[in-house]
Amino acid sequence: MIVSPSAPLAHFSLEDGMEEFKRKLDELGTIIGDGIAYFAAWFGLATDNDETAHALNRYVGLFRPAGNALLWMALIQFNKVFDSDKRTVSLRNLLTQLKEDRALVPKLTDGDLLDIEKKLGESEEVLERLKRFRDQRLAHHDSTVTGETTVLIGEINKLIDDIKEMYNAICRGRNRESTAFESIARDAERHTGQVVQLVVDESERVRNP
């Protein structure tokens, strides 16, 4: 194709790049927030209180699939955060992009970047099990599970803490305030608790009319 000398040329400025990076960062924040909310709501249903468990079991046809769906969606969201596919919005891909162009995050220090990479490296073993579980049991259902797929609640909680710290370090590097993911978790926990209490109260009313 021959381009006329007078034809306008595409121009991609640093400002354009920063806007695109911001869009991806915002989308990643939504993915993280959703995962945290799903996990907090699931945890609110996973009670070890006998009275509460008895009340929820009256409606097991709802709460069992709801609990499974919340947990599985949380794990899917956390897998998305670390997806290495170049077509996706993920922490890995944003980290690669900002390392190639540090002007995207002008206030991110070398120490911040090292901390992010350290946390990411320390999480790799858990992430491998999480990805294996997603691939073999959530995205597909393989006839045979290969490799370890167990991920403990404590490991998920630590992963969530690391995700929040890594994400907010990048946000601060862009002259932005940290995202208050804690409020998302608190809302999910509080609202789940309120619904559970309604079920417990109703169960008590039925038993003692």
N, C-alpha and C positions, 0 to 999 in steps of 0.2 A: 504494500500500500504506500502511495506517495502522499506525503503531507505537504500541503501548501505552506509556504513560509509565513503566510498571514493567518494561518489557522491557530486558534488559541490552544495552548498546551496545558495539560492537567497540572495543577499545582497543589502539592500536599505540604502544608505548613506544620510547624511544631505545634501550633495551636490546634490544628485538626487532629494531630496524633494524640494530644493530651485529652481532647474531648472523647475520642474513641476509647482511650484507656480508661477514662472516667466511666463511660457507659459500661464497659466490661466489668469494672470494679463494682459498680452499683449492682449489676446483675449477679455477680458472685456473692455480694452481701445478701441478696434476696435468697439465693440458694442456701447459704449458711444459716440465715435466720429461719428458713422453713425447716431445715434439718433439726435445729435446736428446738423449735416448737414441737415438732413431731415426737422427738425423743422425750421431751419434758412431759408431754401429754401421755405418752406410753408409760413412762415411769409412774405417773400418777394413778394409772390403772393397775399397775403390777404390785398390788398390795400384799403384805404378809399378815394383815390384821384379819382374824377369823370372821368377825362380824361383818366387815366390809366385803370380804371374799364371798361370804354366804349371800349377801345382798346382791352383789354383781352376778353371782351364779344364777340368780332367778331370771336374769336376762342374758344368759350366756350366748344365746344366738346373736346378740348384738355386740356384747363387749369382747368376746373372744376374737371375732374377725376384725373388730375395730382396733383392738390391741395389736394384732398381727400386722394390720395395714400401717399403723402408726410407726411401729418399729422398722418394718421393711422400707417404708418411705424415708425414714430418717437415715438408714444405712445407705440407701441409694443416693440421697443428697450428699452425704459425706464422701461417697465415692466420686461424685461429680466434682467436688472441690479439688481432688487430686488427679483428675483425668489428664492423661498425657497426650490424648488425641489433639492435634494442632487445630482442628476445627472447633474445639470446644472453648467455652469460657471456664477457666480453672485457675487455681492458685499457681500451679506449675507453669502454665503458659504465661500468666501475667508476670511471674518471677523471671522467666526467660526474656520477656519483652523489656522489662525495666532494667535488666542487667545489660541489655544491648543499647539502651538509651536512658541513661540515668537522669536526663532532663525531665523525664516523665514524672519523677518523684524527687524533686530538688532537695527536699529536707530529709531524705532517707540517708542515714550515715552508713559508712562501711561496717560499723559495729552492728547496726540494725540488720543489715543484709546478712552478716555472719550469723546473727542470732536466728534469723528466719531459716537459713540453710541448715543450721545445727538442729533446730526443732524438726525440720522436714526429714533430715537424715535419721534422727532418733525414732521417727514415726514409721519408717519404711516397713519394718517387720509386721507391725499391726496392719498397715495399709495393704500389704500383700495378702494377709488373711482375709481382710475385709473385701478386697477385690475378688478374691477366689470365691468367697461366699456369694457375692453379687453375681458373678459370672455363672456359677454352677447351680445356684438355687433361686435367684431372684430374676435375673434377665432370662435365664434358661433353667431347665431342670434336668441336669445331666443324669444319666442312668447310674453312673458311678462317680462319687466324689473323690477327687484326687487332691492330696495335700490337706493341711490343717486349715479349717474354716472357722474355728471357735474364736470369738472375740468377747472378752469379759466386759461387764458393765464399767468396771473401773478403768479399763483401757479406753472405752468410748468416752468416758468423762474427761480423761486426760487429753484425748485427741481433740475434743471440743474446746478445751482450754487453750491448747496449742493453736488450733485454727483461729480462734478469736484473737490471740496475741499476734499471730503472723499477719492476719488481715488488717488489724488496726495499726500495726506498724507501717504498713504500706499506705493506709489512709493518712496517718500523720505525716508521712513523707510527701504527701500531696497537699499539705497545708489544710488538711481536713480534720475535724474532730473524730474521735473514736466512735464506732457504732455501739450503741448500748444493747448488746445482745442479751445481757442479763435481764433486762426488762421484758424481752420476748419470752424468755424461759419462765420468769415469774408469772406473767399473764397466763401462759399455758398451764402452769402448775395450779394457779389459783382457780382458774375456770374449770379445770378437770376436777379439782377437789370439791368445788361447789356442786357439780353435777353428781359426783359420787355420793356426796352427803345427801342430796335429794333422793337418790336411790336407796341409801341406807335408811333414811327417814320413812320412805314409803314402805320398805320391807318391814320395818318395825310397826308401822301402822296396820299392815295386813296381819301380822302375827298377833297384835294386841289391839283389836278393834274397839 
